[in-house]
């Protein structure tokens, strides 16, 4: 995984310090910058873009749902519906991005765990929908973040989430079987 400062230096300014300062106060992140922050990869990388963030406070992220996504292939093929569990995964990924933008980068021997996830789904998400996640930090500690979000398609709320994210050292998790 690349260092966040390396990926942020790919923007238009000549001064890397100025670039980092601009991104730490908010703005947009493209898909490549999201990949620099998350360890997820296809087919489990769902967050396509961050349109706005304020470290320690909020983030707005987008997920573009396509009928060609692996998650939809076997999920009610006669009525393609994006699975709620995958919507929760996209919410979690947006939370991880916000947490990493609000704290220090993960070390190679660390990972994030999202637990205590509460969700409520109010409408189906289908191919062609663009889901907007509006995240808010409820509480931010050094190794933990409590956060919530509403997921919208256009002006319609399709889900609400609350979760807890923790930074953990891999060696604290016991024997590694991978």
Secondary structure, 3 states (H helix, E strand, C coil): CCCHHHHHCCCCCCCHHHHHHHHHCCCCECHHHHHHHCCCCCCCCCCCEEEEEECCCEEEEEEECCCCCHHHHCCCCCCCCCCHHHHHHHHHHHHHHHHHHHCCCCCCCEEEEEEEEEEEECCCCCCCCEEEEEEEEEEECCCEEEEEEEEEECCEEEEEEEEEEEEEEHHHHCCCCC
